[in-house]
Amino acid sequence: STGEDIAYGLSLPVPVASLVIDTSASAHTDTQLSFRDASCGVELGCDEDSGTGTRSLLTVTNVPVGNYSIIVDGYGGTDGAISMSVIGTVAAGTDCSSPLFTGGANAVLRCPGTTTCTGTPLVCQ
């Protein structure tokens, strides 16, 4: 691809049952997503065109604690602003004290279903 690449880092403090990375809200009309280990050496997931139009939507399951790279590529030289959402859902019983659980609708990590982050210590229950 001749489009520009943008690389983001993601550090997950807890295991994530389902991680959804989405560029559907982008002004950029054609994107590719790659989810990789922190060194960018091992690709753990890749998507082109599963989102709105030719934008990307990638779901990765059972993601362990660790550091990761998310690479967004503008396919075929197309341009425009990239807008990306990253939402991870953890399993019930997971420690939810990380700041990634804060921000309401903008939180990166969420408790599953009808569970909430409560208690001492904070746990999805």
C-alpha positions, 0 to 999 in steps of 0.5 A: 500500500502507498498510504501513510501508516500510523502506529499506536501503542496499547498497554493492557494491564489485565487479560481482555476477553474481546478487543474491538478496534474500529476505524469506521468513523474515520474521514479516511475512506480506506483503511487497513488495521494490524494488531501486533505484539509490542515489537511489531514482529508478530501479527495477532490480527489484521483487517481490511474493509470489515467496517463501514464502507472500506474502513476497518473493524477488527475483533481479537479475542483472549488477549493476554496482559502485555504491550501491543501495537496497533497499526493503521494504514491508509490503503492505496494512497487515500487520505483523510483524518483517522478516527479509531476506537478501541474497546476491550471487554474483560471477564467477570471477576477481573480487577478494574482499578486501571485508569483504562476503565474510566471515562464512561462511554470513552473508556478503553476497557469495560466490564462485561454485560450487566456487571459493573466495576465495584467493591474493594478492591475494584472488580467487575461484578 
